[in-house]
Amino acid sequence: MADSTDATLQPIKVDYLQDTLFGVNALASDCMGQLVRTAPDVQLRLAPPWPAQLLKAHRVTFEWDGQVCRGVVQQVETLTNGDLLLDIEPQP
């Protein structure tokens, strides 16, 4: 799969899991996002405002163009413009 970017910000609902001392929290947030496909992984770029809990998410699920995307978060980075960049390893 070639690298590609869907340059359009789209409203998406991101479901994510966050580990805590008391177990796993299942959380969700409505955000504006952009998908970047970087073989074999994907990057999800979220425009502010995004929830601070996403910084510690370890698994995410979201729908993009009618397809469900889910995966393990490999890295999270806050960009200088305030966007949040999630590097995601897709999972079946």
Buried (B, 14 or more C-beta within 10 A) or exposed (E): EEEEEBEEBBEBEBBBBBEEEEEEEEBEBEBBBBBBBBEEBBBBBBBEEBBEEBBBBEBBBBBBEEEEBBBBBEEBEEEEEEBBBBBBEEEE
